[in-house]
Amino acid sequence: MRDRILITLILGLALLFGGLYLQNVQKSKRLFKLNDDIFTELEHIKTAENRLHFEVQNSVLELYYDYGKLNALFDQIDTCLARLEQAFASANVHSGCPQCLDAYRARLERKQELVERLKSDNALIKNAIMIIPSLLNEHVKTLHYHEMGGLQKTVSLLTLLLMSRNTLDTAFIEQLKPLHAQLSQHYGEMMGNRELGERLDAQLDIFIKTFPRYTHILEQIEALDTESAYNQFVARYQAIVQEQQHKMTRFSYLFLAIFALFLTGTLGFLLLSNLHKSRAIRLQRQLDHQAQTDRLTGFPNRLRLERDLCEHGTKVALLLLDIDNFSRLNNLYGKTLGDDVLLALGQRLLAFAREEAWAKPQVYRVGGDCFALMLDTQSRDAAQCEQLTTRVEALLETLAHQPIQVQNLSLTIALNAALSATAPLFETAHLALNQAKSSERERFARYDADLVDRRAIEHNFHTTWTLTAALEQERLLLHYQPIFDNHSGRIAKYEALVRYRDEQGAIVYPGAFLDVAKESKLIGWVTSRVIQLASAKLHATQCSLSINLSTEDLHDRRILATILDTLEAHPALAARLTFEILETEGGLIDATSQAFLRRLQDLGAMIAIDDFGTGYSNFSRILELHANWLKIDGSLIKQIDSDRRSQKIVEGIVHFAQGVGIKTVAEFVHCEAVERQVRTMGIDYSQGFYLGKPLADTLDCDFARQ
């Protein structure tokens, strides 16, 4: 899941930068097209500028000139400038260009203003040029042949007029002024030509006054350098465009490089991920193989068996075999030889599986010394399936009469076997195997629902579940049964007996759950809780209590630590606490447990041997354990009033106890006759339903029997 997220993230970044690259490319294309459009407009402006200069010169030289051409050129330039402004407004990258464009526009507007003034003065000049020669022609007609001086002045004036007009040189105007004055005087002397003179004088006066201004305007137009403003603008724009193109190119390369990097990273990560995934698959297969394979024999284990059983369903039966008393073989010859025995047996079973048509060619090791074979039952009738039993018994007989050769030893081993064709196969075969192992005669059993007490199994499941729930919810409780002093009649102490309440509130007694607690490993939890409840009761009362401990409890370090922590934290409790010990075949008191019991006695507690006379404790064990009390088993007490044999046994126990200073307690005192006999025989204390039932009531330490 984490790899998928990482791949998605890297691929997303790659796509992001790839998109940025494409976006930058599109932006560059738009910018290049915009630049092409702008340069096209600039070329149009340049062309219009050149034509404008040419047309201004033509307007000066031509007598009849169409000024609409000049206006059209100015309009064309204005249109191009408007398009440029629109282009700059749509592309915010052209910073600085509008300012240069404004400078150029200002000079162009100034030029247009001067051209308008030039047009006005040009009209006056051209009008004077056309009228003055005509007037001079009229004047020449009035001259006589002897008036050659007037004719000469007229020709000179006309010459100066045309020269100044054609050359646009104002120096000719300075020469024209004296002639103008002389002619004015001459016309004044000639009364017949006075009107003609006045008209000529007016036109000459207009020409002389207008021409210098006219030439000055032309000079201003020529001096007004719109071309430099245009060139400055173009240079600025080209620099900006070049910078922007470099910037766009750098970003394009950057985005493309990052895109390629992330894309390569994604592909590399996918490749590495696939490599890791392949390695993980191979490793998983190896681990699965190891998890489903027995290390010693190399056979498939129970996990593989359960999977194979699920695959085959009801088409197979299951055969379980284990070595009878294999633990003793290990203890006698060592684990190495035991492993060799397992290997040899496994090979024999494998050979049987390969030769036997009924068997799948595979052997499973499903436990320490337990092997399994799957037997094919598909398409076989009941009679053929019955032959399975005969074949399995024959296999057991063969293995029993063919010793196994290991480490220069010839060992004959006995096998227990069980066969089941009832689902769930492994559980039912295991139940049948337990049945075979518990049988003294038959070592082979075939699963039969009638032979297995399913109600007992269901009871064990239910008891385990309800006991666990009671422990978790603290529904465990103690009932207390009094133990009376036969000399004083007073209560000497109480025995704490464990019970629990089920979910319906009913009391569950120890006979219904203690065996299950031991088998399910809950007994340690139960004992720890009993110690806690008993300690709380000792704190609340001044009475003494007895607590039962099994030999299994003495082997549980957590329970021992709980007891020692309680007594060391509250030393005064030890003097009022007795621990009743019962030895069984499955758990005798070893040296470590004896040392722990002596530690309890050193702290002030007392030790009692429970059910003495029927258990595994004997007189020598009593001396080894330094017991303070002997509780004589109820099987010896319940008929002691009438059974002489019981009386003799109890007399011996009492005599022994009195001789070594140990107090005795009679259990199962159920009637007055038994109580009287117990007192007569000198037993120190009595306990039983006749004297007091176990109750959860407040303890009465001062109660005395009459």
LUMKOLKOL-233605 format. One record per residue (C-alpha): x, y, z; residue in three letters. Coordinates in pm, whole numbers, plus 50000, padded with zeros to 5 digits. Layout:
LUMKOLKOL-233605
XYZALA;...
This chain:
LUMKOLKOL-233605
500005000050000MET;502845023750087ARG;504625015949758ASP;501445023449562ARG;501075057049735ILE;504735065449665LEU;504455055149298ILE;501255075349262THR;502945105649421LEU;506055103549198ILE;503955097548885LEU;501685126348982GLY;504715149449017LEU;506035137048681ALA;502665144648517LEU;502575178448691LEU;505945189148556PHE;505155173548219GLY;502005194648211GLY;504015225448311LEU;506435217848028TYR;503615214947773LEU;501985246247911GLN;505295264847880ASN;505705252247523VAL;502215264447434GLN;502935297347604LYS;506175300347404SER;504285293447082LYS;501735320447167ARG;504565344147255LEU;506385337046928PHE;503195342746728LYS;502535374746920LEU;506095386046853ASN;505655378646483ASP;502465399546483ASP;504215427746668ILE;507195427546434PHE;504775427946140THR;503105458946283GLU;506525474446342LEU;507435468145980GLU;504185484745874HIS;505025514846091ILE;508535516545942LYS;507135515345590THR;504545541745673ALA;507245563845829GLU;509345562145512ASN;506355569945293ARG;505385598345526LEU;508825614145487HIS;508605610145112PHE;505095624845094GLU;506125654945306VAL;508865662345050GLN;506375657744767ASN;503935681444931SER;506645708144922VAL;507685702244564LEU;504385695344393GLU;502215725044314LEU;498995705744341TYR;499335679344614TYR;496725655844765ASP;497135659145143TYR;494825629345191GLY;497885607245144LYS;499525622445451LEU;496365618145654ASN;496035581845542ALA;499625574745648LEU;499075590245990PHE;495885569446027ASP;497755538145925GLN;500445544646186ILE;497785551546452ASP;496085518446367THR;499355499646399CYS;500095516446732LEU;496635506946860ALA;497295470746765ARG;500645471646941LEU;499055485647256GLU;496435458147243GLN;499165431947199ALA;501145445847493PHE;498015445947708ALA;497335409047631SER;500955398547699ALA;502095410448039ASN;505605398347963VAL;506395429647758HIS;507155451748054SER;508815484947958GLY;507595484547595CYS;504535506747649PRO;506775534547784GLN;508965533847471CYS;505845532847258LEU;504455563547435ASP;507675582647358ALA;507395573446993TYR;503695582946986ARG;504465616947140ALA;507005624746868ARG;504625612446601LEU;501865634946732GLU;504285664146730ARG;505195655746370LYS;501535654046273GLN;500985688346433GLU;503905703146235LEU;502625687545913VAL;499265704245971GLU;500995737846012ARG;503125730245706LEU;499995723545503LYS;498645758345590SER;501855777145511ASP;502425755645205ASN;499085767245070ALA;500065804045120LEU;503465799244960ILE;502075780244659LYS;499325806044614ASN;501875834444619ALA;504095815944374ILE;501195812844132MET;499865848844170ILE;503155868544175ILE;504365857143829PRO;500985865943683SER;501095900443839LEU;504655905343722LEU;503565895543372ASN;500885922643386GLU;503515947043504HIS;505905938543222VAL;503185946442965LYS;502945981843097THR;506675988843063LEU;508146007642767HIS;511325997142586TYR;513216025842745HIS;512266012943095GLU;514825985243095MET;515625990243466GLY;512115981043571GLY;512205950643353LEU;515495939643498GLN;514185943443855LYS;511115923643763THR;513165895143623VAL;515455895543928SER;512505894344166LEU;510965865543980LEU;514295847543974THR;514845852244350LEU;511295841244417LEU;511675808744226LEU;515145802344363MET;513965806144723SER;510975784144648ARG;512925756844482ASN;515945757444712THR;514045765545032LEU;516895788845114ASP;515895819145322THR;519045838045205ALA;517205846044882PHE;514495862345093ILE;517055887345219GLU;517885896644860GLN;514215897344771LEU;513315923045032LYS;515215953144869PRO;513745944844528LEU;510355943144692HIS;510895978144836ALA;512125992144505GLN;509225977644313LEU;506805990844568SER;508256025644518GLN;508196021644141HIS;504566011344147TYR;503786041144360GLY;505246064644101GLU;503256048843826MET;499716059843893MET;498346037443627GLY;499816006443791ASN;499076014744158ARG;496375988244200GLU;498585962144035LEU;501405972444261GLY;499305969144572GLU;498265934144479ARG;501825924444395LEU;503065940344714ASP;500505920644920ALA;501535887144766GLN;505215894444804LEU;504655904845160ASP;502845871645228ILE;505655851745065PHE;508405870345247ILE;506745866745586LYS;505515830645543THR;508545815545373PHE;510945817045673PRO;508285801345898ARG;507595775845627TYR;511205765845602THR;511515765445980HIS;508615741046001ILE;510305719045744LEU;513475720545946GLU;511525710846261GLN;509925681946078ILE;513325670645958GLU;514825676246304ALA;511965657346475LEU;513675623246493ASP;510775598646510THR;513045572846356GLU;515355572946661SER;512345569046892ALA;511135541046669TYR;514555524446668ASN;514825528347048GLN;511455511947089PHE;512385483446854VAL;515715477847031ALA;513995477247371ARG;511365453247247TYR;513915430147087GLN;515925429047412ALA;512805420647614ILE;511735394247365VAL;515165378447368GLN;515215378147748GLU;511745363147761GLN;512605336947502GLN;515695327047701HIS;513585325648017LYS;510895304647851MET;513575281747707THR;515225277448048ARG;511895269348210PHE;511065245147930SER;514365227047976TYR;513905227448353LEU;510365213548341PHE;511385187848080LEU;514375177048293ALA;512265174048607ILE;509575155348414PHE;512185131548275ALA;513705127648621LEU;510405119148788PHE;509355096948498LEU;512685078748517THR;512285076848894GLY;508805062148853THR;510025036448603LEU;513025028748823GLY;510865025949131PHE;508445003248945LEU;511374981948833LEU;512814980549184LEU;509354974549325SER;508864945549086ASN;512294932149180LEU;511484935449550HIS;508064920749487LYS;509624891349305SER;512094886749586ARG;509284890049840ALA;507244864049651ILE;510214840549641ARG;510904847250009LEU;507234842250092GLN;507234809449906ARG;510364799050094GLN;508794809450424LEU;505564791650335ASP;507564760950247HIS;509514763350573GLN;506324769850769ALA;504724739050612GLN;507774716450635THR;509144697250931ASP;512814706150980ARG;513934671851101LEU;512304648850848THR;511634672850561GLY;508034660250556PHE;505064684250536PRO;503834694450881ASN;500414698451037ARG;499794732150869LEU;500294716450526ARG;498154686850627LEU;495244709250725GLU;495474727450390ARG;495574694850197ASP;492624681550394LEU;490644712750304CYS;491464707249935GLU;490474670349931HIS;487364674350145GLY;485474641650199THR;487494622249941LYS;490084610150194VAL;490424594150535ALA;493174602950780LEU;495544578950954LEU;497474591151260LEU;500364571351411LEU;502604578751705ASP;505304559851894ILE;504184544852222ASP;506154559352518ASN;508514578752289PHE;509454602152576SER;510934572652767ARG;512964563652458LEU;514314599052447ASN;515124598752817ASN;516824564852793LEU;518964569852480TYR;518994607452426GLY;517354631152182LYS;519804623951898THR;518864587251886LEU;515214596851921GLY;515574618951610ASP;517164590051422ASP;514234567751518VAL;511804593751384LEU;513734596351056LEU;513804558451012ALA;510114554851095LEU;509254583250856GLY;511054565650569GLN;509204533050640ARG;505874550950640LEU;506814569050318LEU;507664535850152ALA;504294522150266PHE;502504552950128ALA;504164549149788ARG;503474511849764GLU;499934512149902GLU;497304520549641ALA;495014533549913TRP;497454559750038ALA;498444593349898LYS;502214592549832PRO;502944616850114GLN;503744614250487VAL;503144642950731TYR;504824648651064ARG;502164665751274VAL;503694663851621GLY;506754653251819GLY;506364616151742ASP;503094617351548CYS;502844610651174PHE;499844612550939ALA;498854596850608LEU;495914605550385MET;494034575250252LEU;491974577049936ASP;488314567549989THR;486824582349670GLN;484714558549454SER;485014530449708ARG;482074512249865ASP;481634503850232ALA;483174469250198ALA;486294483450034GLN;486594510150300CYS;486444483350568GLU;489564468750416GLN;491384500050531LEU;491254487250888THR;492834454350785THR;495564472050588ARG;496394495650877VAL;496534466851126GLU;498834448550889ALA;501074479350873LEU;501254480951253LEU;502054443951272GLU;504814447651013THR;506394477251191LEU;506194459351527ALA;508114429051396HIS;510754447751201GLN;513214464451441PRO;514664498151348ILE;518454499451315GLN;519864532051455VAL;523354539151593GLN;524304502251605ASN;521124494751803LEU;518184473351699SER;515064488551848LEU;511554474451834THR;508964501451866ILE;505234499751923ALA;502884523251742LEU;499494536751834ASN;497254543551533ALA;493874558851463ALA;491784561351148LEU;488974585651078SER;486824593450777ALA;484594617650968THR;485024655250938ALA;486794673451086PRO;489344646651006LEU;492274657651220PHE;490184663651532GLU;488274631051504THR;491424611251424ALA;493124626951724HIS;490224617051948LEU;490464581551817ALA;494244581851875LEU;493704591852236ASN;491224563252262GLN;493854539052126ALA;496554551852363LYS;494274548352664SER;493354512652570SER;495384485152736GLU;494704459252466ARG;494124476252133GLU;496684500551988ARG;494524508651687PHE;491194526351694ALA;488814537751424ARG;486814568751498TYR;483304560851612ASP;481064588351739ALA;479624564151995ASP;483054558752149LEU;483694596052203VAL;481774614552471ASP;480904646052278ARG;479014659652574ARG;482184658752783ALA;484044677952513ILE;481274703752489GLU;481294706152869HIS;485044712552868ASN;484674739952605PHE;481824756052798HIS;483644753653132THR;486824768752990THR;484874797552838TRP;482764804953149THR;485764801653385LEU;487824825553172THR;484954850453169ALA;484554847153548ALA;488254854053601LEU;488204884053367GLU;485054898353529GLN;486194889753886GLU;483294866153958ARG;485554841654142LEU;484634838554513LEU;485524818954830LEU;483344798755065HIS;484714790955407TYR;484264757655595GLN;485104757455968PRO;487684733856121ILE;486864726756490PHE;489274720156774ASP;488134686856922ASN;489504696257266HIS;487914730657311SER;485014727957069GLY;485924761556920ARG;486624770156558ILE;490384768356503ALA;490384780656144LYS;488484780255814TYR;489384763255489GLU;488974786455186ALA;487184767754907LEU;486974783154560VAL;483784787454352ARG;482594811254080TYR;479314825753965ARG;478264819553607ASP;476534845953395GLU;473154835653535GLN;474414840253893GLY;474504802953976ALA;477364789854193ILE;479784766254010VAL;481644742754248TYR;485294732054208PRO;484494696254111GLY;482994709853788ALA;485944731153677PHE;489234723853857LEU;490294695353626ASP;489474716753321VAL;491364745953477ALA;494454724153513LYS;494274710853157GLU;493584745353006SER;496404761453212LYS;493984784253395LEU;494804769453737ILE;497564794753798GLY;495164823553740TRP;492624807153972VAL;495184801654251THR;496484837354225SER;492944850654258ARG;492304827854560VAL;495424841654732ILE;494224877354671GLN;490734870154809LEU;492094851255112ALA;494524879555192SER;491674904655179ALA;489624882555417LYS;492554879655660LEU;492804917455667HIS;489074920055745ALA;488974894056027THR;491144878556298GLN;490404842756195CYS;492944818656046SER;492574804055698LEU;493744773755502SER;494454776355127ILE;494844746654892ASN;497924744754673LEU;498514717754412SER;501974705654316THR;501354722653979GLU;500984755454167ASP;504354749654335LEU;505944747653989HIS;504434780853877ASP;506884809253945ARG;504184835853918ARG;502124819654195ILE;505174815554419LEU;506094852054363ALA;502504862754446THR;502564843354775ILE;505964856554882LEU;505124892454787ASP;501884890554991THR;503534876055304LEU;506564898855287GLU;504334929355245ALA;502084918155539HIS;504204896455774PRO;501434894256037ALA;499234874055799LEU;501634844455783ALA;500874832456138ALA;497174828956046ARG;497724811555713LEU;498024774455637THR;498844759955294PHE;497334725655224GLU;499444705254980ILE;498304674654782LEU;500844653354598GLU;499704635254280THR;501284611454031GLU;501624639653779GLY;503374662954018GLY;505464653054317LEU;507084678754541ILE;510674683154427ASP;513614698854609ALA;512834733754480THR;509244731554604SER;510434718454943GLN;512734748554975ALA;509794771554900PHE;507634754555166LEU;510384758655422ARG;510564795555323ARG;506844798655401LEU;507334782155740GLN;510214805855815ASP;507814834755750LEU;505374819956005GLY;502934800655784ALA;502034763955843MET;502064734555600ILE;499354707955591ALA;499364675455390ILE;495904671055236ASP;494084637755179ASP;496744618355369PHE;496234580855353GLY;495154578154990THR;497484601054799GLY;501144597254714TYR;502494611255043SER;503854586655295ASN;505354588655641PHE;508874595155513SER;507594623455293ARG;505884638555595ILE;509234640455771LEU;510944654755461GLU;508344682155421LEU;508314691555793HIS;504524692955780ALA;502634709356067ASN;499254693055998TRP;497964660255854LEU;494464660255706LYS;493264624355709ILE;491384616255388ASP;487594614255408GLY;487574578855259SER;489104566755590LEU;486894588355812ILE;483374584555664LYS;482894548755799GLN;485314549956092ILE;482484544656341ASP;481814509656202SER;484814498955990ASP;487574482956200ARG;490094484155916ARG;489644521755881SER;489994525056260GLN;493284505956258LYS;494734527055973ILE;493684559756136VAL;495034548356474GLU;498424542756310GLY;498344577056148ILE;497364594156473VAL;500004575356671HIS;502684585156417PHE;501584621556414ALA;501514624456790GLN;504964609056805GLY;506494635756575VAL;504384665156701GLY;502084669156400ILE;498424679256443LYS;495764657656278THR;492474667656113VAL;489604644156033ALA;487864652355703GLU;484324642455599PHE;482794642455949VAL;479224637955832HIS;477354625156139CYS;477374624456519GLU;478694588656539ALA;481694596856323VAL;482374628156527GLU;482244608556852ARG;484624582056716GLN;487044608856594VAL;487164624656938ARG;487624590657102THR;490614582756877MET;492414614856980GLY;492284633256645ILE;492984669956716ASP;490574686856470TYR;487414678556275SER;485904691755950GLN;482724681655770GLY;479144690255677PHE;477894677956013TYR;479984704456186LEU;479624732655931GLY;479014737155558LYS;481154760055342PRO;479464794155339LEU;480264828955216ALA;478974844855540ASP;481014865755781THR;483504844055970LEU;482814837856339ASP;486104830556511CYS;484574828556861ASP;481954801956786PHE;482194770857009ALA;480274737956999ARG;478494726957316GLN;
